[in-house]
């Protein structure tokens, strides 16, 4: 037995609104996925460079975000650019990152 969804009739002028709304939602979802991936990459940098315990990586990024009034994905981007040696860490990020790292346990010696 097959079931099918009922077809809803959308007036032609309403279709454009629906398409525009779906395009906005799609763009927002793509941005969220990209931001999440960058945050995960930055956590990996912190784990590798500073030998943090895995659970502490996001906590450190969140703390830096809160203390610098920057979004987490912006802090993550700065950490990634620093790791690639393309950009130095901005002063407030560097300062708050060092402070946050001191509050979190490490698994070994950091850089």
C-alpha positions, 0 to 999 in steps of 0.5 A, spaced: 500 500 500 502 506 498 501 513 501 501 519 498 501 526 500 495 531 499 497 536 494 496 543 496 494 548 491 499 555 492 497 561 488 502 563 483 503 569 486 504 565 493 509 561 490 514 566 489 513 568 496 514 560 498 520 560 494 523 566 497 522 563 504 525 557 502 531 560 499 532 564 505 532 558 510 536 554 505 542 560 506 541 560 513 542 552 514 548 552 509 551 558 514 549 554 520 553 548 517 559 552 515 559 555 522 559 549 526 564 546 521 569 552 523 568 551 530 569 544 530 576 545 526 578 550 531 576 545 537 581 541 533 586 546 533 586 547 541 586 540 542 592 539 538 596 545 540 594 546 547 593 539 549 586 540 552 582 535 554 576 534 548 571 536 552 574 543 554 575 545 547 568 548 546 568 551 553 574 555 551 572 558 545 565 559 548 569 563 554 573 567 549 567 569 545 563 571 552 569 575 554 570 578 547 563 579 545 564 576 539 560 570 536 563 563 537 564 562 530 568 569 529 573 566 535 573 560 531 575 563 525 581 567 528 584 561 531 584 557 524 587 563 521 592 563 526 593 556 526 594 556 518 599 562 520 595 567 515 593 572 521 596 573 528 590 572 533 587 579 535 589 582 541 583 581 545 582 574 543 589 572 544 589 575 551 582 571 553 584 565 550 590 564 554 586 566 560 581 561 558 586 555 557 589 556 564 582 555 567 582 548 563 586 542 564 591 539 559 592 532 557 600 534 556 604 540 555 602 545 551 605 549 546 
